[in-house]
Amino acid sequence: MSLATYLVTLKIKTNGLEKDSIHLIDATNEDNARDAALVAECHGDFNDDTAQWDGDGVDDLNGEFSYTVKSAVLVEDKDVATLKRYLLNQNS
C-alpha cells in the first residue's frame, strides 16, 4: 500500500488545561494516521504502562496528559511540501 499524508489535530488535556497539537503523518489510511499521531505525542511508554490506550485516545505519564484526535484530514500531494516547510520547518 502506498502512503498518504494526513494533517492530524490532537486535543491535549493536562491539569485542567487544553490545547491543540498538529502533526503531519504519513500513513496507509486515516485510522493509522490517527494512531501514529497519538503515539508521536506520547512521552510515556506503552511497554511499561506509563502510556495506555483509553478508548479513542491515550493517557500518558500515568494520566498526567490525555490525548484525543480532534480531526484528521487527507492532504493533497500538491500541498505536502508547503505544509512541511511551515509546520515542521523542513525544506523538502
Kinemage of the C-alpha trace (Angstrom):
@kinemage 1
@onewidth
@group {chain A} dominant
@subgroup {mainchain}
@vectorlist {calphas} color= white
{ca met a 1} P 0.000 0.000 0.000
{ca ser a 2} L 1.143 3.500 -0.721
{ca leu a 3} L 1.443 6.168 1.914
{ca ala a 4} L -0.573 9.362 2.020
{ca thr a 5} L -0.048 12.409 4.217
{ca tyr a 6} L -2.615 13.372 6.843
{ca leu a 7} L -2.887 16.536 8.919
{ca val a 8} L -3.920 15.282 12.357
{ca thr a 9} L -5.004 17.679 15.095
{ca leu a 10} L -4.886 16.366 18.651
{ca lys a 11} L -6.535 17.751 21.759
{ca ile a 12} L -4.187 17.637 24.741
{ca lys a 13} L -5.538 17.886 28.288
{ca thr a 14} L -3.399 18.324 31.398
{ca asn a 15} L -4.100 19.812 34.827
{ca gly a 16} L -7.449 21.245 33.678
{ca leu a 17} L -5.892 22.938 30.648
{ca glu a 18} L -6.447 22.101 26.972
{ca lys a 19} L -4.503 22.858 23.821
{ca asp a 20} L -4.247 21.534 20.280
{ca ser a 21} L -1.231 19.954 18.627
{ca ile a 22} L -0.801 19.448 14.879
{ca his a 23} L 1.024 16.522 13.282
{ca leu a 24} L 1.773 15.685 9.660
{ca ile a 25} L 1.666 11.912 9.415
{ca asp a 26} L 2.455 9.594 6.508
{ca ala a 27} L 0.208 6.543 6.748
{ca thr a 28} L -1.654 3.985 4.668
{ca asn a 29} L -5.055 5.153 5.947
{ca glu a 30} L -6.728 7.630 8.283
{ca asp a 31} L -7.007 5.239 11.228
{ca asn a 32} L -3.269 4.511 11.108
{ca ala a 33} L -2.556 8.263 10.847
{ca arg a 34} L -4.685 8.959 13.919
{ca asp a 35} L -2.932 6.257 15.949
{ca ala a 36} L 0.526 7.363 14.778
{ca ala a 37} L -0.154 10.972 15.811
{ca leu a 38} L -1.281 9.867 19.272
{ca val a 39} L 1.834 7.740 19.723
{ca ala a 40} L 4.085 10.549 18.429
{ca glu a 41} L 2.699 12.940 21.058
{ca cys a 42} L 3.385 10.495 23.918
{ca his a 43} L 6.182 10.915 26.401
{ca gly a 44} L 5.459 7.666 28.242
{ca asp a 45} L 5.991 4.101 27.089
{ca phe a 46} L 3.278 1.613 26.201
{ca asn a 47} L 5.589 -1.232 27.240
{ca asp a 48} L 5.834 -0.124 30.874
{ca asp a 49} L 2.250 1.189 31.095
{ca thr a 50} L 3.242 4.841 31.584
{ca ala a 51} L 1.183 5.344 28.391
{ca gln a 52} L -2.059 3.470 27.767
{ca trp a 53} L -4.785 3.397 25.129
{ca asp a 54} L -8.012 4.754 26.594
{ca gly a 55} L -10.921 4.291 24.204
{ca asp a 56} L -10.183 6.537 21.229
{ca gly a 57} L -7.265 8.282 22.900
{ca val a 58} L -4.171 7.876 25.030
{ca asp a 59} L -3.470 8.514 28.714
{ca asp a 60} L 0.173 9.472 29.081
{ca leu a 61} L 2.563 9.569 32.046
{ca asn a 62} L 0.112 7.713 34.250
{ca gly a 63} L -2.766 10.080 33.433
{ca glu a 64} L -0.890 13.372 33.651
{ca phe a 65} L -1.723 14.005 29.969
{ca ser a 66} L -4.675 12.871 27.883
{ca tyr a 67} L -4.663 12.943 24.072
{ca thr a 68} L -7.587 12.561 21.680
{ca val a 69} L -7.892 13.135 17.943
{ca lys a 70} L -9.804 16.290 17.114
{ca ser a 71} L -9.554 15.841 13.323
{ca ala a 72} L -7.650 14.025 10.594
{ca val a 73} L -7.586 15.381 7.047
{ca leu a 74} L -6.031 13.850 3.942
{ca val a 75} L -3.539 16.334 2.475
{ca glu a 76} L -3.378 16.737 -1.289
{ca asp a 77} L 0.034 15.871 -2.751
{ca lys a 78} L 0.482 19.426 -4.054
{ca asp a 79} L 0.216 20.809 -0.502
{ca val a 80} L 2.527 18.429 1.361
{ca ala a 81} L 5.815 20.264 0.734
{ca thr a 82} L 4.320 23.614 1.773
{ca leu a 83} L 2.840 22.237 4.985
{ca lys a 84} L 6.106 20.522 5.870
{ca arg a 85} L 8.006 23.743 5.244
{ca tyr a 86} L 5.809 25.842 7.510
{ca leu a 87} L 4.673 23.344 10.146
{ca leu a 88} L 7.827 21.293 10.520
{ca asn a 89} L 10.482 23.762 9.361
{ca gln a 90} L 11.570 21.290 6.691
{ca asn a 91} L 12.705 22.238 3.200
{ca ser a 92} L 11.661 19.016 1.497
